[in-house]
Structures are given as structure tokens and as C-alpha cells.
């Protein structure tokens, strides 16, 4: 029987990272690019959608504490990611780190698990992205037929002279007007064309080149951070001149528990932290670009920890302003920041927030797709996936087949499948990756204490232990159904590994990874 715990030596991995030539990934990213990649991945669905919903359903104004708790977990994991990324600067991220420390079977599990974070995460984000595109188009009188504006099963009603999706604000308006939706003409979505086009556009940007992708992402990051700063500035100005809003909306800051775990009170803050954790997913995607960094030993820790720090500060400020402007009971809507801006009286604010949300979700899609294609690239070089996934384009020097395959699959999911529960799946998949990375850093410190470590996570072994503990705490806060789905997903992955991966593994055969010229 194959050795399921066979490890890939750090020396071999570093040899891969040192390869050069037209069939290797191009090293063109600096520290600023990496920080903006991290911000691009982090600021998206979480800040524009989940902030209001977490406040309304779990924590009230105490949503600020949920951000802090989730950030603490991410800091411990981020320190471990930074040590690995500086020491082992290759494209596989947690997959490669697991291969070097825990063995092949764990490497496969984490590589397959990362599909939940990156591929399905991108599909989930794209569903929200398409909604903002359609909404923004409607503001300018541009409308798609219902059949091309939603996934199968989504319902549209004909109201006020045009087709509207029966969800969120439209459903609430019909209820307030005492109109039964069943009395209105209805159609159903067939194929979400906007979502498909959005993913394929992001895929094209990635194939053309990592530097071009990073520059495009940097531009979008500037736009969405500027939008958030305007929201904080305008909202803060309004609260300074209307302090009575704070008196009304911030008392009590943590609403009393309603009698059940997770329904407000401090248990609601704990449950909210597990939900709001989705807002931080993405900083670890920086590590997947390590093999395309010009100076990874210095820049990877800056990219990972810098993007995490900047986003945490922005999140806390946005949460404080939003819950100060609007009572938390009215924030359980997809466009809570637009609701907050409307409360300031600045009528142009809602449009600005939509543009910022659109930019935020676009850059998140790009970085998640980048992460998934780079993980498949590394798995393919090790023989665990077919060789085509490690093919590098001779001109663009990007893993174009991997990027294209991931893009087509994700675009299909985003356009055909309602992905309501994948936010929780993405969170549990990411938390599992955090646990493996934290355990791997701790294990490698014990096994190879003399390895060169350009960045060392402090407070060993406290840092990885706390990282593992916080991740487990949030995983156990998620619904049981999410655990069942994770188990089924990992079982499918193990079937693929035992039917293909272990028979083609280059480590099992004693072979080096696929050379760059093959």
C-alpha cells in the first residue's frame, strides 16, 4: 500500500521555487501588489452584505465585537501563513505546506478542501456580483429578460411595468402594499448570464498575466476603499451633528439574549463571529501568489499581515458608523451600506455604495480564481491531478489551462446553481485550512528547527495552538448541516485520490515534480 503520509521535502519544494524560464510562473509582484491582492480578496461580500445581516440576526451593534473575535483568529493563522509563505514561496499555499509537514493524504485533503474556499467561494461571490450589476443596470434603464437574469428556480414578478426578482426589498415592498405575489405575472430564471460573463471576464484577466491582473485588482481596490472611506466620513459627520442617533441605536450595545444560544447577547456575538468570519476569507489567498512574488521572503508577511490589519480597521469603523446611523433591526438586507448611506440624507450615496460593492466583489472573484488555479497548478506538478493543469502559457507565463478550466466550472456553477448555503461551506473549508497550516508550522518547528526562516511566527507554540483553538470554536458554531456537507465533499475527494492521485503521485514514485520544460 502506498505510503499515505509520505512528505515532500522542503529542499525539493525550494528547488521548484528557484526554477526559471518561459514555462515557469513569472515573478513580478511587489509588496504593494500583495497587500492589494489581500485587500482585494477580503473586502467584498463580508463588508457590503454580512455586516448588516449579522447585526440584525445575531449581535446588534455588538457586530463590532464579532469582527474583533474573527480578526484575532485570523491573526494567529496569518502569522503561521506568513512563516510558511516566506520560507516556502511556492504557489500551492496550504496544500504545499501540508505536503511538507503532515504527508500526502493530508495535502490532498487540504487541496480538495481549498476548492470550497476558492472555487465555490468565487461562485458565491459572483452570485452577489451579478445582482449588483443587474441592479445598477436597472438604475440606468437596462434590463435583461428574467430567463437570463437568475439561476433556475429564481422567481420574477411583473410589477410597475417591468420584471423584478421576488426577493429582498421587492418582497418587502409587496408585503407592505398588501399585494400577494401570486396574483402578479411570474417567470423563472433559467441561466444567470451576467454571472457567467463575470467569471469568464475575471478568468481572461488572469490568463493574460499576473502583473496585469494585479494592476487591475489594485485599481479596483483603490475604488472600493475610497467608497468605504467616503461612507465612514459622511456617516461620521452625520453622527457628530446628530448624537441622538447614537443614543437611540447604540443602547444597549449588545442586545439581551432572547432565550436561545446565538440569539443576541454574548452567545449571539460568538455565533456572529463564525458567520462574519466569511468577511475575512481571502487574506490567505496572498500565499498562493508566493511563486510570482519578486522578493517573497520579505514581501509575503507584509502582504498577508498588512492586508489583514488594514481590513480589520476598516471593518470596525464601518460597523460602528452603520449601527450608529440605522437601528440594527432594519439592517437585515443585502444592501445594508446603501441603507446606511440613505440615512445620512445624501441621495447620491446609494449609487456610490453600489459601485463600491461592484468593485469589491469583482476583485474578490479575481483573487479567489487566482488562488484556485494556483493550487491546481501545484497539485498537478506533484502528479495528484492531470498534467494539463500545470501547463504554463509561453507568452503570458500563467497556468492558462488550469485558469480556464476553473473559470468554466465556476461560471457554470454561478449561472445555474443557487448557492445560498455555500457561504457557510466556504467558511468551514477555510477554517479547516487554518487548522492544518497552524499544525504544520508547529510540527515543522519541532521536526526541522534549523531551517532558514526569513519570518518567524512569534510566541511558539502558543500562536498555532490559539489559531487551532479559535478555528475549532468557530467551526463548532456552524450548523450541523454544514459539517455533513463538508464530510460528503471530503469523501468525494478521497475517492478521486485513491482512484487517480496516489497512482500518479511523483512523491510516491520517488520522482521530482514535473520539470518546468515539460
C-alpha positions as CSV (number, residue, x, y, z in Angstrom):
1,X,0.0,0.0,0.0
2,X,1.2,3.4,-0.9
3,X,2.7,5.5,1.9
4,X,-0.2,7.9,2.6
5,X,1.9,10.0,5.0
6,X,4.8,10.5,2.5
7,X,6.1,14.1,2.7
8,X,7.6,16.3,0.1
9,X,11.0,17.6,1.3
10,X,11.4,21.3,1.8
11,X,14.5,21.2,-0.3
12,X,12.6,19.8,-3.2
13,X,9.9,22.5,-2.8
14,X,12.5,25.2,-2.7
15,X,14.1,23.8,-5.8
16,X,10.8,24.2,-7.6
17,X,10.6,27.8,-6.4
18,X,14.1,28.5,-7.9
19,X,13.1,27.4,-11.4
20,X,13.2,30.0,-14.2
21,X,12.3,30.1,-17.9
22,X,9.3,30.6,-20.1
23,X,7.5,27.6,-18.7
24,X,7.6,28.9,-15.1
25,X,5.4,31.4,-13.3
26,X,6.6,35.0,-13.7
27,X,7.9,36.8,-10.6
28,X,6.5,40.3,-11.0
29,X,4.7,41.1,-7.8
30,X,6.0,43.5,-5.1
31,X,4.8,44.1,-1.5
32,X,2.2,46.7,-2.6
33,X,0.7,44.3,-5.2
34,X,0.5,41.6,-2.5
35,X,-1.2,43.9,0.0
36,X,-3.8,45.0,-2.6
37,X,-4.3,41.3,-3.6
38,X,-5.2,40.6,0.0
39,X,-7.5,43.6,0.4
40,X,-9.0,42.7,-3.0
41,X,-9.9,39.3,-1.7
42,X,-11.0,40.3,1.7
43,X,-13.2,43.4,1.1
44,X,-16.2,42.1,-0.7
45,X,-19.3,40.2,0.3
46,X,-18.5,40.4,4.0
47,X,-18.4,44.2,4.4
48,X,-21.1,45.0,1.9
49,X,-23.6,42.3,2.8
50,X,-22.9,40.4,6.0
51,X,-22.2,43.4,8.3
52,X,-25.9,44.4,8.4
53,X,-27.2,40.8,8.4
54,X,-25.0,39.8,11.3
55,X,-26.1,42.9,13.3
56,X,-29.8,42.2,12.6
57,X,-29.8,38.5,13.3
58,X,-27.1,37.9,16.0
59,X,-25.3,40.7,17.7
60,X,-26.9,44.2,17.2
61,X,-24.2,46.9,17.4
62,X,-22.1,44.2,19.1
63,X,-21.2,43.2,15.5
64,X,-18.1,45.3,16.2
65,X,-17.0,42.6,18.7
66,X,-17.7,39.8,16.1
67,X,-15.2,41.5,13.8
68,X,-12.6,41.7,16.5
69,X,-13.0,38.0,17.5
70,X,-12.8,36.8,13.9
71,X,-9.8,39.1,13.4
72,X,-8.0,37.6,16.4
73,X,-8.4,34.1,14.9
74,X,-7.1,35.3,11.6
75,X,-4.1,37.0,13.1
76,X,-2.9,33.7,14.7
77,X,-3.5,31.9,11.4
78,X,-2.0,34.8,9.4
79,X,1.3,34.6,11.4
80,X,1.6,30.9,10.6
81,X,0.8,31.5,6.9
82,X,3.4,34.3,6.8
83,X,6.1,32.0,8.2
84,X,5.3,29.3,5.7
85,X,4.9,31.7,2.7
86,X,8.3,33.3,3.4
87,X,10.1,30.0,4.0
88,X,8.3,28.0,1.2
89,X,7.5,30.6,-1.6
90,X,5.6,28.4,-4.0
91,X,2.1,28.5,-5.5
92,X,0.3,25.8,-3.5
93,X,-0.3,27.7,-0.2
94,X,-1.8,25.4,2.5
95,X,-1.7,22.4,0.2
96,X,2.1,22.7,-0.2
97,X,2.6,23.4,3.5
98,X,0.6,20.3,4.4
99,X,2.6,18.2,1.9
100,X,5.9,19.3,3.5
101,X,4.8,18.6,7.1
102,X,1.8,16.3,7.5
103,X,2.0,14.0,4.5
104,X,0.4,13.4,1.1
105,X,-3.1,12.3,2.3
106,X,-3.4,15.5,4.4
107,X,-2.0,17.5,1.4
108,X,-4.7,16.1,-0.8
109,X,-7.4,16.7,1.8
110,X,-6.4,20.4,2.2
111,X,-6.0,20.8,-1.6
112,X,-9.5,19.4,-2.2
113,X,-10.8,21.4,0.8
114,X,-9.4,24.7,-0.7
115,X,-11.8,24.2,-3.6
116,X,-14.6,25.1,-1.1
117,X,-12.8,28.3,-0.3
118,X,-11.7,29.5,-3.7
119,X,-13.8,28.0,-6.4
120,X,-17.1,27.8,-4.6
121,X,-16.3,31.0,-2.8
122,X,-15.9,32.7,-6.2
123,X,-19.2,31.3,-7.4
124,X,-20.9,32.5,-4.3
125,X,-19.4,36.0,-4.6
126,X,-20.3,36.1,-8.3
127,X,-24.0,35.5,-7.5
128,X,-23.9,38.7,-5.4
129,X,-21.9,40.5,-8.1
130,X,-24.5,39.7,-10.8
131,X,-27.2,41.0,-8.5
132,X,-25.4,44.4,-8.1
133,X,-24.7,44.6,-11.9
134,X,-28.4,43.9,-12.7
135,X,-29.5,46.5,-10.0
136,X,-27.0,49.1,-11.3
137,X,-28.2,48.4,-14.9
138,X,-31.8,48.9,-13.8
139,X,-30.9,52.3,-12.4
140,X,-29.9,53.3,-16.0
141,X,-33.0,51.6,-17.6
142,X,-31.1,48.5,-18.8
143,X,-32.9,45.2,-18.1
144,X,-32.4,41.6,-19.0
145,X,-35.1,39.1,-19.7
146,X,-36.0,37.2,-16.5
147,X,-34.8,33.9,-18.1
148,X,-31.2,35.3,-18.3
149,X,-31.2,37.2,-15.0
150,X,-31.3,34.4,-12.5
151,X,-30.5,30.8,-11.7
152,X,-33.1,28.1,-12.2
153,X,-35.8,28.4,-9.6
154,X,-35.5,32.1,-9.0
155,X,-38.9,33.8,-9.3
156,X,-39.6,37.1,-11.1
157,X,-42.8,39.1,-10.9
158,X,-44.1,41.7,-13.3
159,X,-44.6,44.9,-11.2
160,X,-44.6,48.6,-12.0
161,X,-44.1,47.9,-15.7
162,X,-41.1,45.6,-15.6
163,X,-39.8,42.3,-14.2
164,X,-38.4,42.3,-10.7
165,X,-36.8,39.4,-8.8
166,X,-39.1,38.3,-6.0
167,X,-36.6,38.6,-3.1
168,X,-35.3,41.1,-0.6
169,X,-36.6,44.6,-1.0
170,X,-39.2,43.7,-3.7
171,X,-40.8,41.1,-1.5
172,X,-40.9,43.5,1.4
173,X,-42.5,46.3,-0.7
174,X,-45.2,43.9,-2.0
175,X,-45.9,42.9,1.6
176,X,-46.2,46.5,2.8
177,X,-48.5,47.2,-0.1
178,X,-50.6,44.1,0.8
179,X,-50.0,42.6,-2.6
180,X,-50.0,38.8,-3.0
181,X,-47.1,37.9,-5.4
182,X,-49.1,35.0,-6.7
183,X,-51.6,37.5,-8.2
184,X,-48.9,39.0,-10.4
185,X,-47.5,37.6,-13.7
186,X,-44.4,35.4,-12.9
187,X,-41.4,34.0,-14.8
188,X,-38.5,31.9,-13.7
189,X,-34.8,32.2,-14.2
190,X,-33.0,29.7,-16.5
191,X,-29.4,30.9,-16.8
192,X,-27.7,33.7,-15.0
193,X,-25.9,35.2,-18.0
194,X,-24.4,38.1,-16.0
195,X,-22.7,35.7,-13.6
196,X,-21.3,33.6,-16.4
197,X,-19.9,36.6,-18.2
198,X,-18.4,38.0,-15.0
199,X,-16.5,34.9,-14.1
200,X,-15.2,34.5,-17.7
201,X,-14.1,38.1,-17.7
202,X,-12.1,37.6,-14.5
203,X,-10.6,34.4,-15.9
204,X,-9.5,36.2,-19.1
205,X,-7.8,38.9,-16.9
206,X,-6.0,36.1,-15.0
207,X,-4.8,34.3,-18.2
208,X,-3.4,37.5,-19.8
209,X,-0.9,37.9,-16.9
210,X,-0.4,38.0,-13.2
211,X,1.0,41.6,-13.3
212,X,-1.9,42.8,-15.4
213,X,-4.3,41.1,-13.0
214,X,-2.6,42.6,-10.0
215,X,-2.7,46.1,-11.6
216,X,-6.4,45.7,-12.5
217,X,-7.0,44.5,-8.9
218,X,-5.1,47.4,-7.4
219,X,-7.2,49.9,-9.3
220,X,-10.4,48.2,-8.1
221,X,-9.1,48.1,-4.5
222,X,-8.5,51.9,-4.6
223,X,-12.1,52.5,-5.8
224,X,-13.7,50.3,-3.1
225,X,-11.6,51.5,-0.3
226,X,-12.3,55.1,-1.3
227,X,-16.1,54.3,-1.2
228,X,-15.7,52.8,2.3
229,X,-13.8,55.9,3.4
230,X,-16.5,58.2,2.0
231,X,-19.1,56.1,3.9
232,X,-17.2,56.4,7.1
233,X,-16.6,60.1,6.6
234,X,-20.1,61.0,5.6
235,X,-21.6,58.8,8.2
236,X,-19.3,60.0,10.9
237,X,-20.1,63.6,10.0
238,X,-23.8,62.9,10.3
239,X,-23.4,61.2,13.7
240,X,-21.3,64.1,15.0
241,X,-24.1,66.5,14.2
242,X,-26.9,64.1,15.4
243,X,-25.6,62.5,18.6
244,X,-29.1,61.5,19.4
245,X,-28.8,58.7,16.8
246,X,-26.1,57.1,18.8
247,X,-28.2,57.3,22.0
248,X,-31.1,55.6,20.2
249,X,-29.2,53.0,18.2
250,X,-26.3,52.0,20.5
251,X,-28.2,51.3,23.7
252,X,-27.9,48.5,24.5
253,X,-24.7,47.9,22.5
254,X,-25.1,44.2,23.0
255,X,-28.8,43.4,23.0
256,X,-30.0,40.9,25.7
257,X,-30.3,37.3,24.7
258,X,-33.7,36.2,23.6
259,X,-33.6,32.8,25.4
260,X,-31.7,30.7,22.9
261,X,-28.0,30.3,22.1
262,X,-26.9,32.6,19.3
263,X,-29.9,35.0,19.5
264,X,-28.2,38.1,20.7
265,X,-26.4,38.5,24.0
266,X,-22.7,37.3,24.1
267,X,-23.7,34.0,22.6
268,X,-25.0,35.9,19.7
269,X,-21.7,37.7,19.4
270,X,-19.9,34.3,19.3
271,X,-22.3,32.9,16.7
272,X,-22.0,36.2,14.7
273,X,-18.2,35.8,14.7
274,X,-18.4,32.5,13.0
275,X,-20.7,34.0,10.4
276,X,-18.8,37.2,9.9
277,X,-15.6,35.2,9.5
278,X,-16.6,35.0,5.9
279,X,-15.7,38.7,5.7
280,X,-12.0,37.8,6.3
281,X,-11.7,35.0,3.9
282,X,-9.1,35.9,1.3
283,X,-6.0,37.1,3.1
284,X,-4.6,33.6,2.9
285,X,-5.0,33.8,-0.9
286,X,-2.0,36.1,-0.9
287,X,0.2,33.0,-0.1
288,X,-0.9,31.3,-3.4
289,X,0.9,34.1,-5.3
290,X,4.2,33.4,-3.5
291,X,5.8,31.9,-6.6
292,X,5.0,35.1,-8.5
293,X,6.5,37.4,-5.9
294,X,9.8,39.2,-6.6
295,X,11.0,39.0,-3.1
296,X,8.7,36.5,-1.2
297,X,10.9,36.2,1.9
298,X,10.3,39.9,2.7
299,X,7.1,40.7,0.9
300,X,4.8,37.7,1.8
301,X,4.5,38.5,5.5
302,X,3.9,42.2,4.5
303,X,1.1,41.2,2.1
304,X,-0.6,38.7,4.4
305,X,-0.5,40.7,7.7
306,X,-0.7,44.1,6.1
307,X,-3.9,43.4,4.2
308,X,-5.4,41.8,7.3
309,X,-4.6,44.8,9.5
310,X,-6.0,47.4,7.0
311,X,-9.2,45.5,6.5
312,X,-9.8,44.9,10.2
313,X,-9.6,48.7,10.9
314,X,-12.0,49.4,8.0
315,X,-14.5,46.8,9.1
316,X,-14.6,48.1,12.7
317,X,-15.1,51.7,11.6
318,X,-17.8,50.7,9.0
319,X,-19.7,48.6,11.6
320,X,-19.6,51.5,14.2
321,X,-20.9,54.0,11.7
322,X,-23.6,51.7,10.2
323,X,-25.1,50.7,13.5
324,X,-25.0,54.3,14.7
325,X,-26.9,55.5,11.7
326,X,-29.6,52.8,11.5
327,X,-31.2,50.7,14.2
328,X,-29.8,47.1,13.8
329,X,-33.3,45.7,13.4
330,X,-33.5,47.3,10.0
331,X,-30.2,46.1,8.7
332,X,-31.1,42.5,7.6
333,X,-31.0,43.4,3.9
334,X,-28.4,42.7,1.2
335,X,-27.6,46.3,0.7
336,X,-27.2,47.5,4.3
337,X,-24.5,50.0,3.5
338,X,-26.8,51.7,0.9
339,X,-29.5,51.8,3.6
340,X,-26.9,53.4,6.0
341,X,-25.9,56.0,3.3
342,X,-29.6,56.8,2.7
343,X,-29.9,57.6,6.4
344,X,-27.4,60.4,6.1
345,X,-29.6,62.3,3.6
346,X,-27.0,62.3,0.8
347,X,-29.1,61.0,-2.1
348,X,-26.0,60.2,-4.3
349,X,-24.7,57.8,-1.6
350,X,-26.7,54.7,-2.6
351,X,-25.3,54.7,-6.1
352,X,-21.8,55.2,-4.8
353,X,-22.1,52.2,-2.5
354,X,-23.4,50.0,-5.4
355,X,-20.3,51.0,-7.4
356,X,-18.0,50.2,-4.5
357,X,-19.8,46.9,-3.9
358,X,-19.4,46.0,-7.5
359,X,-15.7,46.8,-7.4
360,X,-15.3,44.9,-4.1
361,X,-16.9,41.7,-5.4
362,X,-15.1,41.9,-8.8
363,X,-11.6,41.9,-7.1
364,X,-12.7,39.2,-4.7
365,X,-13.7,37.0,-7.7
366,X,-10.3,37.6,-9.4
367,X,-8.2,36.7,-6.3
368,X,-10.3,33.6,-5.5
369,X,-10.0,32.3,-9.0
370,X,-6.2,33.1,-8.9
371,X,-5.9,31.1,-5.7
372,X,-7.8,28.1,-7.1
373,X,-5.8,27.9,-10.3
374,X,-2.5,28.1,-8.4
375,X,-3.5,25.3,-6.0
376,X,-4.4,23.1,-9.0
377,X,-1.1,24.0,-10.7
378,X,0.8,22.8,-7.7
379,X,-1.2,19.6,-7.3
380,X,-0.7,18.8,-11.0
381,X,3.1,19.3,-10.7
382,X,3.0,16.7,-8.0
383,X,1.1,14.3,-10.1
384,X,-2.1,14.3,-8.0
385,X,-4.0,15.9,-10.8
386,X,-3.6,15.5,-14.6
387,X,-0.5,17.1,-16.1
388,X,-2.5,19.7,-18.2
389,X,-3.3,21.7,-15.0
390,X,0.4,22.6,-14.7
391,X,0.8,23.8,-18.3
392,X,2.2,27.4,-18.4
393,X,1.4,29.7,-21.3
394,X,4.8,30.5,-23.1
395,X,3.8,34.2,-23.7
396,X,1.7,35.1,-20.6
397,X,3.5,32.7,-18.3
398,X,0.4,31.9,-16.4
399,X,-1.2,28.4,-15.8
400,X,-3.7,29.1,-18.5
401,X,-5.4,25.6,-18.8
402,X,-5.8,25.5,-15.0
403,X,-7.3,29.0,-15.0
404,X,-9.6,28.3,-18.0
405,X,-10.9,25.0,-16.6
406,X,-11.5,26.6,-13.1
407,X,-13.2,29.6,-14.8
408,X,-15.6,27.5,-16.9
409,X,-16.6,25.3,-14.0
410,X,-17.1,28.2,-11.6
411,X,-19.0,30.2,-14.2
412,X,-21.3,27.2,-14.8
413,X,-22.0,26.8,-11.1
414,X,-22.6,30.5,-10.6
415,X,-25.1,30.7,-13.6
416,X,-27.0,27.5,-12.9
417,X,-26.9,26.7,-9.2
418,X,-28.5,28.7,-6.4
419,X,-25.6,28.9,-3.9
420,X,-27.4,30.0,-0.7
421,X,-25.6,27.8,1.7
422,X,-22.1,28.0,0.2
423,X,-21.1,30.9,2.4
424,X,-21.1,28.5,5.4
425,X,-19.3,25.8,3.3
426,X,-16.7,28.3,2.3
427,X,-16.2,29.3,6.0
428,X,-15.8,25.7,7.3
429,X,-13.4,24.9,4.4
430,X,-11.2,27.8,5.2
431,X,-11.2,27.2,8.9
432,X,-10.0,23.6,8.2
433,X,-7.2,25.0,6.1
434,X,-6.2,27.3,9.0
435,X,-6.0,24.3,11.4
436,X,-3.7,22.4,9.0
437,X,-1.4,25.4,8.5
438,X,-1.2,26.2,12.2
439,X,-0.4,22.5,12.9
440,X,2.1,22.3,10.1
441,X,4.1,25.3,11.4
442,X,4.3,23.9,14.8
443,X,5.3,20.4,13.5
444,X,8.0,21.8,11.2
445,X,9.5,23.8,14.1
446,X,9.8,20.5,16.0
447,X,11.0,18.4,13.1
448,X,13.4,20.9,11.3
449,X,14.3,23.6,13.8
450,X,17.4,24.7,11.8
451,X,15.6,25.5,8.6
452,X,16.1,29.1,7.4
453,X,13.0,31.1,8.4
454,X,13.0,34.7,7.0
455,X,9.9,35.3,9.1
456,X,9.2,33.5,12.3
457,X,5.7,33.4,13.9
458,X,6.2,34.7,17.5
459,X,5.2,33.0,20.7
460,X,5.6,29.4,19.7
461,X,3.8,27.1,20.4
462,X,1.1,29.5,21.8
463,X,0.4,31.1,18.3
464,X,-0.5,27.9,16.5
465,X,-2.4,26.5,19.5
466,X,-4.6,29.6,19.7
467,X,-5.0,29.6,15.9
468,X,-6.3,26.0,16.0
469,X,-8.5,26.7,19.1
470,X,-10.2,29.7,17.7
471,X,-10.8,28.0,14.3
472,X,-12.3,24.9,16.1
473,X,-14.5,27.2,18.2
474,X,-15.9,28.9,15.1
475,X,-16.3,25.6,13.2
476,X,-18.4,24.2,16.1
477,X,-20.5,27.3,16.0
478,X,-21.7,26.5,12.4
479,X,-24.8,24.4,11.8
480,X,-24.7,20.6,11.8
481,X,-25.8,20.5,8.1
482,X,-22.6,22.3,7.2
483,X,-20.5,19.6,8.8
484,X,-22.4,16.9,6.9
485,X,-21.8,18.7,3.6
486,X,-18.1,19.0,4.5
487,X,-17.9,15.3,5.2
488,X,-19.6,14.4,1.9
489,X,-17.3,16.8,0.0
490,X,-14.1,15.3,1.5
491,X,-15.4,11.7,0.9
492,X,-15.8,12.6,-2.8
493,X,-12.2,14.0,-2.8
494,X,-10.8,10.8,-1.2
495,X,-12.5,8.7,-4.0
496,X,-10.6,10.8,-6.6
497,X,-7.4,10.5,-4.7
498,X,-7.5,6.7,-4.3
499,X,-8.6,6.2,-7.9
500,X,-6.2,8.6,-9.5
501,X,-3.9,10.7,-7.3
502,X,-2.0,8.0,-5.4
503,X,-1.2,6.1,-8.6
504,X,0.2,9.1,-10.3
505,X,1.9,10.8,-7.3
506,X,5.5,11.7,-8.2
507,X,6.4,11.6,-4.5
508,X,5.1,8.1,-4.2
509,X,7.2,7.1,-7.2
510,X,10.3,8.8,-5.9
511,X,10.3,11.3,-8.8
512,X,10.8,15.0,-8.7
513,X,7.9,17.3,-9.5
514,X,7.2,17.9,-13.2
515,X,10.1,20.0,-14.6
516,X,9.4,23.4,-15.9
517,X,10.2,22.5,-19.5
518,X,7.9,19.5,-19.7
